[in-house]
Amino acid sequence: MTDPSQPLARTPLYDLEIGLFARMTEFSGWEMPVQYSGITREHQAVRTAAGMFDISHMGKFRLKGKDVLSQIQPLVPSDLSRLQSGEAQYTVLLNSQAGIVDDLIFYNQGQDAAGNQQWVVIVNAATTQKDKTWMLDHLDRSQVDFQDYSLHNVLIAVQGPKAVSHLQALVAEDLSGVKSFGHLEGTVLGKPGFLARTGYTGEDGFEVMVDPGVGVELWQALLAEGVVPCGLGARDTLRLEAAMALYGQDIDETTTPLEAGLGWLVHLDSKGEFIGRSRLEQQKRDGVTRRLVGLQMQGRNIARHGYPVLADGKVVGEVTSGTLSPTLGVAIALAYVPAELSKPGQTVDVEIRGKTYPATVVKKPFYRRPQ
């Protein structure tokens, strides 16, 4: 929770963002741009060309040691031993009841010359300190060198069908051979940088981590390339069309991966013990009682976070995220409903300011980029 007595943090790109007349907002203790030229314009720029986001507020950890893998495997339900050097895994930290402590990405960087395993971990801004404490409490610090770069690196997401071509002009390495969720230590504007083909918009693109001075130059160079600066507003509508969960709204410590539609992250058959395993085994055996589903409203009324979901006049669930989709032109939402009401085609009602409006359960994601 943000301490109102503390000044908001600013990223190294703050002055550039003010120079672009960004509308700023408080987000998890940071002063961040919510929009520049308008959420819809920024959203469409990412869907049709290229947009860039300052995501330097996110947590950035580097782990190194002779056997880091055996230390991090118990923290997540995904089998990280499947990853080769240069590959990454989106996954979740779990508590003992399989509640989601956070969703994050582990990047396997292979071994250095001394034989140390090297991993990069990117976590949510709002949960950076919680994740750091959680990981340090569960790692053997005599075995793992844990470094926190959250306040020392710029992180820029370049997203959209033309993102790679714009970024390629500024990077020495050939990016065309980097697969989805691949990554490399490369050369950005002649300086070292970490480049990962990951993102949070449903589009192709890269997330680039560099030193602050290089980050400022990179932002200006991308702007000169015609890449559209985008704020948190467009980031939220883009991720929701792609049905990507937002921590604190769609998932939290009271929801499990199997309830949240993240069962593909749970590798019960190929890995040993991990935190929360017994609860997931029970849910796998007995079935979950609720599921996070996609809803399409019948009409343009927007279902917001916290709005009740009803069936036969009774409250049975709750909306977690909702918006009017700029791409699809319909109102969409994510909501938890009883498992028996979670099949596509099921109709429910959503209460919006005292009135109920019909909605239909639909397959996720709402939007999938053309291949």
URDATA-V83108 format. One record per backbone hydrogen bond with DSSP energy under -1.0 kcal/mol. CO is the residue of the C=O (numbers start at 1). NH is the residue of the N-H. If there is no record, write none. Layout:
co: {CO,CO}
nh: {NH,NH}
This chain:
co: {3,9,11,13,14,15,17,18,23,23,25,27,29,30,32,33,34,35,38,39,40,41,42,43,44,45,49,50,51,52,53,55,59,60,61,62,63,64,65,68,69,72,73,74,75,77,78,79,80,84,86,87,89,91,93,93,95,99,102,104,105,106,107,108,110,112,116,117,118,119,120,121,122,123,125,127,128,129,130,131,132,133,135,139,140,140,145,147,149,149,154,155,156,157,158,159,160,162,163,164,167,168,170,175,179,182,184,186,187,188,191,193,194,195,196,196,197,204,206,207,208,209,210,211,212,213,214,215,216,217,218,219,220,221,222,223,228,231,232,233,234,235,236,237,238,239,240,241,246,246,246,251,252,252,255,256,257,259,262,263,274,276,277,278,279,280,281,282,283,289,291,293,294,295,296,297,304,307,308,309,309,310,311,314,317,318,319,321,323,325,330,331,332,333,334,334,335,336,337,338,339,343,346,348,349,350,352,355,357,358,359,360,361}
nh: {6,31,14,17,18,19,22,21,34,35,32,30,9,27,25,232,233,23,42,43,44,45,46,47,48,49,162,228,159,230,157,58,123,149,121,147,119,145,117,72,73,75,76,275,94,267,80,82,83,87,183,108,106,104,101,102,98,95,93,91,122,89,120,86,118,115,112,65,109,63,107,61,105,59,128,131,132,133,134,135,136,137,139,141,143,144,64,62,152,153,210,55,208,53,206,51,163,166,167,168,170,171,189,178,182,197,195,193,172,191,188,186,209,184,198,207,181,160,158,196,156,194,154,215,216,217,218,219,220,221,222,223,224,225,227,226,52,235,236,237,238,239,240,241,242,244,243,367,249,250,251,248,100,255,100,260,262,292,265,266,277,280,281,282,283,284,285,286,287,339,337,335,362,333,360,299,307,319,351,316,317,349,314,311,309,336,306,334,332,329,325,297,323,295,320,321,293,318,291,341,342,346,361,359,310,357,355,352,350,298,348,296,345}
